[in-house]
Amino acid sequence: MSARPAVDDRKHFIEAVRTFARRECGTREQRAALTNGGTEAHNQAVNRTLAELGWSGVAMDPEWGGAGGGVTDACHLLEELAHGKVPVFGLGISMIVARTVQEFGTDAQRAEIVGGFCRGDVFSVAMSEPDSGSDVGSLTCRAEPVEGGYRINGQKTWISCAHYAEKILLVCRTEPTGDKHEGISMLLVPTDTPGLSIRPIETLGGREVNDLYFTDAVVPADALVGTEGGAWRQLMAGLNFERVLCAAIFLGNAGAAFDDALDYVGTREQFGRPIGSFQTIKHRVADLATELECCSLLVYDVARKVDENPGGALSREASMAKLKVTETAKRISIEGMQMMGGAGYTTEYDMEQHLRRNIVSTVFAGTSEMQREIIAKAYRL
Ligand SMILES: Cc1cc2nc3c(=O)[nH]c(=O)nc-3n(C[C@H](O)[C@H](O)[C@H](O)COP(=O)(O)OP(=O)(O)OC[C@H]3O[C@@H](n4cnc5c(N)ncnc54)[C@H](O)[C@@H]3O)c2cc1C
């Protein structure tokens, strides 16, 4: 794919991803086999296949193994995979790490991380800590500069897919200073580093997140990504990309929940007619379809703006996309479950999985409350 794919190329790409999703994950039996009965959000064999097809690196630089597309292409990929229920939770997170390294890393790091991502490797990003969630800048995990590298001590929590990852992009404090946004650095930490322990956290969504414990874990000096002490600016620079990708994933999830609800109300009969023919259901479906359409327009409008101006400050727009889409995905799953009656609550249908996955979307990658704070700031509030 060229840097500016023709409209037809993009249509073919979208169609190819849809066909793949239908073929590989189109039935509940296929999905159950790939997700250990719906308890795992990521299947690494499927992730590798996407890389072999050349799709994972769609938005990465060709110099490092990518296809040279833009954020819009990445959004289409992630939306279609989510809509097609393809279990590759680690793909979006790895893409964010790869983009960060492509932007701020050395050539050796780009070859390893961006190249590895394009070949199907998984990477995690570790910012959150038990006492540092929405207030990321208050993080305390310490990487003390020592002879030839850094010695890391502290805890990270909620780290998605760390149990699949080759390396973790660790956001930690290298210099304790007065200003909490200074002295933070990014380090690439191999998951087999002595002194790093990765332990699962049980959640409603199954096996997806982990606690990380660092006890005198040492990494070499070339683990540093970008400028020592300058990670806050690097993080801010990547937020447009991260938020719009997250929005694209949940646009796909929302679409899948909508389709499942629509199928059900079209076939389930009560009082001698399909329940979808009752006005209360019909109008709710119409409202949800309208919301979904708004979300799609918003996501691709923001993605286009990011592609046109990759370094531009689009925090208001990117936060709006993340807020609107994740709140809509949550709403569609809750309303979908209600419209399906008891069936929506059973594990016989996918709606309960949609609800478990989508309900948390308004928490990670910045909660809805924090997105509203960012949006309000644009209006000087
Ligand atoms: C499934 C899942 C996956 C995750 N994956 C990752 C990952 O891969 N890497 C990573 O680093 N982190 C990850 N996280 C962590 C996630 O980013 C945090 O959970 C999130 O930032 C919120 O932090 P917290 O849970 O500590 O909640 P808190 O920050 O304690 O917030 C609790 C509540 O208070 C509200 N609140 C807090 N401050 C304010 C304020 N100033 N104004 C208004 N309301 C406020 C919040 O919106 C929220 O509703 C993940 C979390 C989950 C649940």
PDBQT file of the ligand as one rigid body, heavy atoms in Angstrom, charges set to zero:
ROOT
HETATM    1  C1  LIG A 401      -8.882  -3.589  30.950  1.00  0.00    +0.000 C 
HETATM    2  C2  LIG A 401      -7.856  -2.531  31.248  1.00  0.00    +0.000 A 
HETATM    3  C3  LIG A 401      -6.721  -2.459  30.461  1.00  0.00    +0.000 A 
HETATM    4  C4  LIG A 401      -5.729  -1.509  30.755  1.00  0.00    +0.000 A 
HETATM    5  N1  LIG A 401      -4.559  -1.521  30.036  1.00  0.00    +0.000 NA
HETATM    6  C5  LIG A 401      -3.548  -0.690  30.399  1.00  0.00    +0.000 A 
HETATM    7  C6  LIG A 401      -2.257  -0.787  29.762  1.00  0.00    +0.000 A 
HETATM    8  O1  LIG A 401      -2.033  -1.602  28.860  1.00  0.00    +0.000 OA
HETATM    9  N2  LIG A 401      -1.271   0.034  30.213  1.00  0.00    +0.000 N 
HETATM   10  C7  LIG A 401      -1.459   0.951  31.210  1.00  0.00    +0.000 A 
HETATM   11  O2  LIG A 401      -0.533   1.659  31.544  1.00  0.00    +0.000 OA
HETATM   12  N3  LIG A 401      -2.668   1.059  31.827  1.00  0.00    +0.000 NA
HETATM   13  C8  LIG A 401      -3.708   0.267  31.457  1.00  0.00    +0.000 A 
HETATM   14  N4  LIG A 401      -4.928   0.345  32.089  1.00  0.00    +0.000 N 
HETATM   15  C9  LIG A 401      -5.104   1.294  33.183  1.00  0.00    +0.000 C 
HETATM   16  C10 LIG A 401      -6.061   2.425  32.845  1.00  0.00    +0.000 C 
HETATM   17  O3  LIG A 401      -5.457   3.324  31.956  1.00  0.00    +0.000 OA
HETATM   18  C11 LIG A 401      -6.518   3.045  34.164  1.00  0.00    +0.000 C 
HETATM   19  O4  LIG A 401      -7.380   2.105  34.785  1.00  0.00    +0.000 OA
HETATM   20  C12 LIG A 401      -7.218   4.364  33.954  1.00  0.00    +0.000 C 
HETATM   21  O5  LIG A 401      -6.324   5.360  33.529  1.00  0.00    +0.000 OA
HETATM   22  C13 LIG A 401      -7.923   4.845  35.242  1.00  0.00    +0.000 C 
HETATM   23  O6  LIG A 401      -7.061   4.765  36.332  1.00  0.00    +0.000 OA
HETATM   24  P1  LIG A 401      -7.566   4.059  37.688  1.00  0.00    +0.000 P 
HETATM   25  O7  LIG A 401      -8.116   2.738  37.337  1.00  0.00    +0.000 OA
HETATM   26  O8  LIG A 401      -6.445   4.124  38.651  1.00  0.00    +0.000 OA
HETATM   27  O9  LIG A 401      -8.764   4.941  38.162  1.00  0.00    +0.000 OA
HETATM   28  P2  LIG A 401      -8.677   6.369  38.971  1.00  0.00    +0.000 P 
HETATM   29  O10 LIG A 401      -7.720   7.276  38.286  1.00  0.00    +0.000 OA
HETATM   30  O11 LIG A 401      -8.472   6.087  40.411  1.00  0.00    +0.000 OA
HETATM   31  O12 LIG A 401     -10.138   6.895  38.726  1.00  0.00    +0.000 OA
HETATM   32  C14 LIG A 401     -11.283   6.386  39.415  1.00  0.00    +0.000 C 
HETATM   33  C15 LIG A 401     -12.501   7.228  38.971  1.00  0.00    +0.000 C 
HETATM   34  O13 LIG A 401     -12.269   8.599  39.321  1.00  0.00    +0.000 OA
HETATM   35  C16 LIG A 401     -12.382   9.408  38.157  1.00  0.00    +0.000 C 
HETATM   36  N5  LIG A 401     -11.431  10.528  38.241  1.00  0.00    +0.000 N 
HETATM   37  C17 LIG A 401     -10.118  10.487  38.539  1.00  0.00    +0.000 A 
HETATM   38  N6  LIG A 401      -9.578  11.707  38.462  1.00  0.00    +0.000 NA
HETATM   39  C18 LIG A 401     -10.577  12.542  38.100  1.00  0.00    +0.000 A 
HETATM   40  C19 LIG A 401     -10.665  13.933  37.817  1.00  0.00    +0.000 A 
HETATM   41  N7  LIG A 401      -9.594  14.737  37.904  1.00  0.00    +0.000 N 
HETATM   42  N8  LIG A 401     -11.861  14.438  37.450  1.00  0.00    +0.000 NA
HETATM   43  C20 LIG A 401     -12.954  13.645  37.336  1.00  0.00    +0.000 A 
HETATM   44  N9  LIG A 401     -12.934  12.315  37.567  1.00  0.00    +0.000 NA
HETATM   45  C21 LIG A 401     -11.758  11.780  37.939  1.00  0.00    +0.000 A 
HETATM   46  C22 LIG A 401     -12.035   8.488  36.998  1.00  0.00    +0.000 C 
HETATM   47  O14 LIG A 401     -12.562   8.980  35.774  1.00  0.00    +0.000 OA
HETATM   48  C23 LIG A 401     -12.695   7.195  37.459  1.00  0.00    +0.000 C 
HETATM   49  O15 LIG A 401     -14.054   7.207  37.152  1.00  0.00    +0.000 OA
HETATM   50  C24 LIG A 401      -5.933  -0.589  31.803  1.00  0.00    +0.000 A 
HETATM   51  C25 LIG A 401      -7.095  -0.649  32.562  1.00  0.00    +0.000 A 
HETATM   52  C26 LIG A 401      -8.048  -1.613  32.328  1.00  0.00    +0.000 A 
HETATM   53  C27 LIG A 401      -9.266  -1.684  33.200  1.00  0.00    +0.000 C 
ENDROOT
TORSDOF 0
